[in-house]
Amino acid sequence: MAIVTIHQAKTNLSKLIARVEKGEEIVIARGKEPVAKLAPVTGAKRRPVFGVLKGKFNIPDSFFFDPLPEEELKLWEGGDADPLR
């Protein structure tokens, strides 16, 4: 947790907010006495990082392209909701 003076906070507010957006908490002090804290808003949505799971899973093509079993196909086409009846 970084500590900055009020003067530093006023001079570098944009930079401090950028650090807070990355998850850092910053204490603002008057002299050596802490008086306020800059912290990320809880529940703030983070942007998704696309491709972060690339290569972590191996799903074979047959998972998507093999025909459905006959019972499941009937359910998709509006057949009986309970295949055991």
LUMMARFI-599577 format. One record per residue: residue number from 1; x, y negated, z negated of N, C-alpha, C in turn. Coordinates in Angstrom, 1 decimal, decimal comma. Atoms other than C-alpha are relative to their C-alpha. Layout:
% LUMMARFI-599577
<vexnu num="NUM" n_east="X" n_north="Y" n_up="Z" ca_east="X" ca_north="Y" ca_up="Z" c_east="X" c_north="Y" c_up="Z"/>
...
***
This chain:
% LUMMARFI-599577
<vexnu num="1" n_east="0,8" n_north="1,2" n_up="0,0" ca_east="0,0" ca_north="0,0" ca_up="0,0" c_east="0,9" c_north="-1,2" c_up="0,0"/>
<vexnu num="2" n_east="-0,8" n_north="1,2" n_up="-0,2" ca_east="1,6" ca_north="-3,3" ca_up="1,2" c_east="-0,6" c_north="-1,1" c_up="-0,9"/>
<vexnu num="3" n_east="0,5" n_north="1,1" n_up="0,7" ca_east="1,4" ca_north="-6,4" ca_up="-0,9" c_east="0,6" c_north="-1,3" c_up="0,7"/>
<vexnu num="4" n_east="-0,3" n_north="1,2" n_up="-0,7" ca_east="1,4" ca_north="-9,8" ca_up="0,8" c_east="-0,5" c_north="-1,2" c_up="-0,8"/>
<vexnu num="5" n_east="0,5" n_north="1,2" n_up="0,6" ca_east="1,0" ca_north="-13,4" ca_up="-0,5" c_east="-1,1" c_north="-0,6" c_up="0,8"/>
<vexnu num="6" n_east="1,1" n_north="0,6" n_up="-0,7" ca_east="-1,9" ca_north="-15,5" ca_up="0,4" c_east="0,5" c_north="-0,8" c_up="1,2"/>
<vexnu num="7" n_east="-0,6" n_north="0,8" n_up="-1,1" ca_east="0,3" ca_north="-17,7" ca_up="2,6" c_east="0,3" c_north="1,0" c_up="1,2"/>
<vexnu num="8" n_east="-0,3" n_north="-1,0" n_up="-1,0" ca_east="1,5" ca_north="-14,5" ca_up="4,5" c_east="-1,3" c_north="0,5" c_up="0,6"/>
<vexnu num="9" n_east="1,3" n_north="-0,5" n_up="-0,5" ca_east="-2,1" ca_north="-13,3" ca_up="4,8" c_east="-0,6" c_north="-1,0" c_up="0,9"/>
<vexnu num="10" n_east="0,6" n_north="1,0" n_up="-0,9" ca_east="-3,3" ca_north="-16,6" ca_up="6,3" c_east="0,8" c_north="-0,1" c_up="1,3"/>
<vexnu num="11" n_east="-0,9" n_north="0,1" n_up="-1,2" ca_east="-0,3" ca_north="-16,7" ca_up="8,7" c_east="-0,1" c_north="1,2" c_up="0,9"/>
<vexnu num="12" n_east="0,0" n_north="-1,3" n_up="-0,7" ca_east="-0,6" ca_north="-13,0" ca_up="9,8" c_east="-1,3" c_north="0,8" c_up="0,0"/>
<vexnu num="13" n_east="1,3" n_north="-0,7" n_up="0,2" ca_east="-4,3" ca_north="-12,2" ca_up="9,4" c_east="-0,3" c_north="1,0" c_up="1,1"/>
<vexnu num="14" n_east="0,3" n_north="-1,0" n_up="-1,1" ca_east="-4,7" ca_north="-10,6" ca_up="12,9" c_east="0,9" c_north="1,2" c_up="-0,1"/>
<vexnu num="15" n_east="-0,9" n_north="-1,1" n_up="0,1" ca_east="-1,6" ca_north="-8,4" ca_up="12,4" c_east="-0,4" c_north="0,9" c_up="-1,2"/>
<vexnu num="16" n_east="0,5" n_north="-0,8" n_up="1,2" ca_east="-2,9" ca_north="-7,4" ca_up="8,9" c_east="-1,2" c_north="0,8" c_up="0,3"/>
<vexnu num="17" n_east="1,2" n_north="-0,7" n_up="-0,3" ca_east="-6,3" ca_north="-6,5" ca_up="10,2" c_east="0,3" c_north="1,2" c_up="1,0"/>
<vexnu num="18" n_east="-0,4" n_north="-1,1" n_up="-0,8" ca_east="-4,7" ca_north="-4,4" ca_up="12,9" c_east="0,6" c_north="1,2" c_up="-0,8"/>
<vexnu num="19" n_east="-0,6" n_north="-1,0" n_up="0,9" ca_east="-2,8" ca_north="-2,5" ca_up="10,2" c_east="-1,1" c_north="0,7" c_up="-0,8"/>
<vexnu num="20" n_east="1,1" n_north="-0,5" n_up="0,8" ca_east="-6,0" ca_north="-2,1" ca_up="8,2" c_east="-0,9" c_north="0,9" c_up="0,9"/>
<vexnu num="21" n_east="0,7" n_north="-0,8" n_up="-1,0" ca_east="-7,8" ca_north="-0,7" ca_up="11,3" c_east="0,6" c_north="1,4" c_up="0,2"/>
<vexnu num="22" n_east="-0,7" n_north="-1,3" n_up="-0,1" ca_east="-5,2" ca_north="2,1" ca_up="11,4" c_east="-0,1" c_north="0,8" c_up="-1,3"/>
<vexnu num="23" n_east="0,2" n_north="-0,7" n_up="1,3" ca_east="-6,1" ca_north="3,0" ca_up="7,8" c_east="0,8" c_north="-0,5" c_up="-1,2"/>
<vexnu num="24" n_east="-0,9" n_north="0,5" n_up="1,1" ca_east="-3,6" ca_north="1,1" ca_up="5,7" c_east="-0,9" c_north="-1,0" c_up="-0,9"/>
<vexnu num="25" n_east="0,6" n_north="1,0" n_up="0,9" ca_east="-4,8" ca_north="-0,9" ca_up="2,6" c_east="1,1" c_north="-1,0" c_up="-0,3"/>
<vexnu num="26" n_east="-0,9" n_north="1,0" n_up="0,2" ca_east="-3,2" ca_north="-4,2" ca_up="2,0" c_east="-0,5" c_north="-0,9" c_up="-1,2"/>
<vexnu num="27" n_east="0,4" n_north="0,9" n_up="1,1" ca_east="-3,2" ca_north="-6,2" ca_up="-1,3" c_east="0,5" c_north="-1,4" c_up="0,2"/>
<vexnu num="28" n_east="-0,4" n_north="1,5" n_up="-0,2" ca_east="-3,2" ca_north="-10,0" ca_up="-1,2" c_east="0,2" c_north="-0,5" c_up="-1,5"/>
<vexnu num="29" n_east="-0,3" n_north="0,5" n_up="1,3" ca_east="-1,5" ca_north="-11,6" ca_up="-4,2" c_east="0,2" c_north="-1,5" c_up="0,0"/>
<vexnu num="30" n_east="-0,3" n_north="1,4" n_up="0,2" ca_east="-1,3" ca_north="-15,1" ca_up="-5,6" c_east="1,2" c_north="0,1" c_up="-0,9"/>
<vexnu num="31" n_east="-1,2" n_north="-0,2" n_up="0,7" ca_east="2,3" ca_north="-15,2" ca_up="-6,6" c_east="0,3" c_north="1,5" c_up="-0,1"/>
<vexnu num="32" n_east="-0,1" n_north="-1,5" n_up="0,2" ca_east="2,8" ca_north="-11,7" ca_up="-8,2" c_east="-1,2" c_north="0,6" c_up="-0,4"/>
<vexnu num="33" n_east="1,3" n_north="-0,5" n_up="0,5" ca_east="-0,8" ca_north="-11,3" ca_up="-9,3" c_east="-0,9" c_north="0,4" c_up="1,1"/>
<vexnu num="34" n_east="1,0" n_north="-0,4" n_up="-1,1" ca_east="-3,0" ca_north="-9,2" ca_up="-7,0" c_east="-1,3" c_north="-0,6" c_up="-0,2"/>
<vexnu num="35" n_east="1,4" n_north="0,6" n_up="0,1" ca_east="-6,3" ca_north="-10,9" ca_up="-6,3" c_east="-1,0" c_north="0,6" c_up="1,0"/>
<vexnu num="36" n_east="1,0" n_north="-0,6" n_up="-1,0" ca_east="-7,8" ca_north="-9,1" ca_up="-3,3" c_east="0,7" c_north="1,1" c_up="0,8"/>
<vexnu num="37" n_east="-0,5" n_north="-1,2" n_up="-0,8" ca_east="-7,5" ca_north="-6,0" ca_up="-1,1" c_east="-0,7" c_north="0,0" c_up="1,3"/>
<vexnu num="38" n_east="0,5" n_north="-0,2" n_up="-1,3" ca_east="-7,9" ca_north="-5,6" ca_up="2,6" c_east="-0,1" c_north="1,6" c_up="0,2"/>
<vexnu num="39" n_east="0,1" n_north="-1,5" n_up="-0,2" ca_east="-9,2" ca_north="-2,0" ca_up="3,3" c_east="-1,0" c_north="0,2" c_up="1,1"/>
<vexnu num="40" n_east="0,9" n_north="-0,3" n_up="-1,1" ca_east="-11,0" ca_north="-0,3" ca_up="6,2" c_east="-1,4" c_north="0,1" c_up="-0,6"/>
<vexnu num="41" n_east="1,4" n_north="-0,1" n_up="0,4" ca_east="-14,8" ca_north="-0,4" ca_up="6,0" c_east="-0,3" c_north="1,5" c_up="0,0"/>
<vexnu num="42" n_east="0,3" n_north="-1,5" n_up="0,0" ca_east="-15,9" ca_north="3,1" ca_up="4,9" c_east="-1,2" c_north="0,3" c_up="0,9"/>
<vexnu num="43" n_east="1,0" n_north="-0,4" n_up="-0,9" ca_east="-18,0" ca_north="4,9" ca_up="7,4" c_east="0,3" c_north="-0,6" c_up="1,4"/>
<vexnu num="44" n_east="-0,3" n_north="0,6" n_up="-1,3" ca_east="-16,4" ca_north="3,0" ca_up="10,3" c_east="0,3" c_north="1,2" c_up="1,0"/>
<vexnu num="45" n_east="-0,2" n_north="-1,0" n_up="-1,0" ca_east="-16,4" ca_north="5,1" ca_up="13,4" c_east="1,3" c_north="-0,2" c_up="0,7"/>
<vexnu num="46" n_east="-1,3" n_north="0,0" n_up="-0,7" ca_east="-13,1" ca_north="6,0" ca_up="14,9" c_east="-0,2" c_north="0,4" c_up="1,4"/>
<vexnu num="47" n_east="0,1" n_north="-0,4" n_up="-1,4" ca_east="-12,7" ca_north="6,3" ca_up="18,6" c_east="0,5" c_north="1,4" c_up="0,2"/>
<vexnu num="48" n_east="-0,5" n_north="-1,4" n_up="-0,2" ca_east="-12,4" ca_north="9,9" ca_up="19,8" c_east="1,3" c_north="0,0" c_up="0,8"/>
<vexnu num="49" n_east="-1,3" n_north="-0,1" n_up="-0,7" ca_east="-9,0" ca_north="11,0" ca_up="21,0" c_east="-0,2" c_north="1,2" c_up="0,9"/>
<vexnu num="50" n_east="0,2" n_north="-1,0" n_up="-1,0" ca_east="-9,6" ca_north="12,9" ca_up="24,2" c_east="1,2" c_north="0,8" c_up="0,3"/>
<vexnu num="51" n_east="-1,1" n_north="-0,9" n_up="-0,3" ca_east="-7,5" ca_north="15,9" ca_up="24,9" c_east="0,8" c_north="0,5" c_up="-1,3"/>
<vexnu num="52" n_east="-0,7" n_north="-0,4" n_up="1,2" ca_east="-6,5" ca_north="16,4" ca_up="21,2" c_east="0,0" c_north="1,5" c_up="-0,2"/>
<vexnu num="53" n_east="0,1" n_north="-1,5" n_up="0,2" ca_east="-7,6" ca_north="20,1" ca_up="21,3" c_east="0,4" c_north="0,7" c_up="1,2"/>
<vexnu num="54" n_east="-0,4" n_north="-0,6" n_up="-1,3" ca_east="-6,2" ca_north="20,8" ca_up="24,8" c_east="1,1" c_north="1,1" c_up="-0,4"/>
<vexnu num="55" n_east="-0,9" n_north="-1,1" n_up="0,2" ca_east="-4,5" ca_north="24,2" ca_up="24,7" c_east="-0,1" c_north="0,7" c_up="-1,3"/>
<vexnu num="56" n_east="0,2" n_north="-0,6" n_up="1,3" ca_east="-5,8" ca_north="25,1" ca_up="21,2" c_east="-0,9" c_north="1,2" c_up="0,2"/>
<vexnu num="57" n_east="0,9" n_north="-1,0" n_up="-0,2" ca_east="-8,5" ca_north="27,4" ca_up="22,6" c_east="0,2" c_north="0,7" c_up="1,4"/>
<vexnu num="58" n_east="-0,1" n_north="-0,7" n_up="-1,3" ca_east="-8,5" ca_north="30,1" ca_up="25,3" c_east="-1,4" c_north="0,6" c_up="0,3"/>
<vexnu num="59" n_east="1,3" n_north="-0,5" n_up="-0,4" ca_east="-12,0" ca_north="30,5" ca_up="26,8" c_east="0,1" c_north="0,6" c_up="1,4"/>
<vexnu num="60" n_east="-0,1" n_north="-0,6" n_up="-1,4" ca_east="-12,0" ca_north="33,0" ca_up="29,7" c_east="-1,1" c_north="-0,5" c_up="0,9"/>
<vexnu num="61" n_east="1,0" n_north="0,5" n_up="-1,0" ca_east="-13,8" ca_north="32,0" ca_up="32,9" c_east="-1,3" c_north="0,9" c_up="-0,1"/>
<vexnu num="62" n_east="1,1" n_north="-0,9" n_up="0,0" ca_east="-16,0" ca_north="35,1" ca_up="32,5" c_east="-1,0" c_north="-0,4" c_up="-1,1"/>
<vexnu num="63" n_east="1,0" n_north="0,5" n_up="1,0" ca_east="-17,6" ca_north="33,4" ca_up="29,4" c_east="-1,1" c_north="-0,8" c_up="0,6"/>
<vexnu num="64" n_east="1,0" n_north="0,9" n_up="-0,6" ca_east="-19,3" ca_north="30,9" ca_up="31,7" c_east="-0,6" c_north="0,6" c_up="1,3"/>
<vexnu num="65" n_east="0,4" n_north="-0,4" n_up="-1,3" ca_east="-19,6" ca_north="32,8" ca_up="35,0" c_east="-0,6" c_north="1,4" c_up="0,1"/>
<vexnu num="66" n_east="0,7" n_north="-1,3" n_up="0,0" ca_east="-20,8" ca_north="36,3" ca_up="34,1" c_east="-1,5" c_north="-0,2" c_up="-0,1"/>
<vexnu num="67" n_east="1,4" n_north="0,2" n_up="0,1" ca_east="-24,5" ca_north="36,8" ca_up="34,6" c_east="-0,5" c_north="0,3" c_up="-1,4"/>
<vexnu num="68" n_east="0,6" n_north="-0,2" n_up="1,3" ca_east="-26,7" ca_north="36,7" ca_up="31,5" c_east="-0,6" c_north="1,4" c_up="-0,1"/>
<vexnu num="69" n_east="0,7" n_north="-1,3" n_up="0,2" ca_east="-28,0" ca_north="40,0" ca_up="30,0" c_east="-1,5" c_north="-0,2" c_up="0,4"/>
<vexnu num="70" n_east="1,4" n_north="0,1" n_up="-0,5" ca_east="-31,5" ca_north="40,8" ca_up="31,3" c_east="-0,9" c_north="-0,5" c_up="-1,1"/>
<vexnu num="71" n_east="0,9" n_north="0,5" n_up="1,1" ca_east="-33,1" ca_north="40,2" ca_up="27,8" c_east="0,1" c_north="-1,5" c_up="-0,1"/>
<vexnu num="72" n_east="-0,2" n_north="1,5" n_up="0,2" ca_east="-31,6" ca_north="36,7" ca_up="27,5" c_east="-0,5" c_north="-0,7" c_up="1,2"/>
<vexnu num="73" n_east="0,5" n_north="0,7" n_up="-1,2" ca_east="-32,5" ca_north="35,8" ca_up="31,1" c_east="-1,5" c_north="-0,1" c_up="-0,1"/>
<vexnu num="74" n_east="1,4" n_north="0,0" n_up="0,1" ca_east="-36,1" ca_north="36,7" ca_up="30,4" c_east="-0,4" c_north="-1,1" c_up="-1,0"/>
<vexnu num="75" n_east="0,3" n_north="1,0" n_up="0,9" ca_east="-36,1" ca_north="34,4" ca_up="27,4" c_east="0,1" c_north="-1,4" c_up="0,6"/>
<vexnu num="76" n_east="-0,2" n_north="1,3" n_up="-0,7" ca_east="-34,7" ca_north="31,5" ca_up="29,5" c_east="-1,1" c_north="-0,3" c_up="1,0"/>
<vexnu num="77" n_east="1,1" n_north="0,2" n_up="-1,0" ca_east="-37,4" ca_north="32,1" ca_up="32,1" c_east="-1,4" c_north="-0,1" c_up="-0,6"/>
<vexnu num="78" n_east="1,3" n_north="0,2" n_up="0,7" ca_east="-40,2" ca_north="31,8" ca_up="29,5" c_east="-0,6" c_north="1,4" c_up="-0,3"/>
<vexnu num="79" n_east="0,6" n_north="-1,3" n_up="0,4" ca_east="-40,6" ca_north="35,5" ca_up="28,6" c_east="-0,3" c_north="0,0" c_up="-1,4"/>
<vexnu num="80" n_east="0,3" n_north="-0,2" n_up="1,4" ca_east="-41,4" ca_north="36,9" ca_up="25,2" c_east="1,0" c_north="-0,7" c_up="-0,9"/>
<vexnu num="81" n_east="-0,9" n_north="0,6" n_up="1,0" ca_east="-39,9" ca_north="34,9" ca_up="22,3" c_east="0,7" c_north="1,0" c_up="-0,8"/>
<vexnu num="82" n_east="-0,6" n_north="-1,1" n_up="0,9" ca_east="-39,2" ca_north="38,2" ca_up="20,4" c_east="0,2" c_north="1,2" c_up="1,0"/>
<vexnu num="83" n_east="-0,3" n_north="-1,1" n_up="-0,9" ca_east="-37,5" ca_north="40,8" ca_up="22,6" c_east="-0,3" c_north="1,3" c_up="-0,6"/>
<vexnu num="84" n_east="0,3" n_north="-1,3" n_up="0,6" ca_east="-38,4" ca_north="43,5" ca_up="20,1" c_east="-1,4" c_north="0,4" c_up="0,0"/>
<vexnu num="85" n_east="1,4" n_north="-0,3" n_up="0,0" ca_east="-42,1" ca_north="43,3" ca_up="20,6" c_east="-0,4" c_north="0,9" c_up="1,2"/>
***
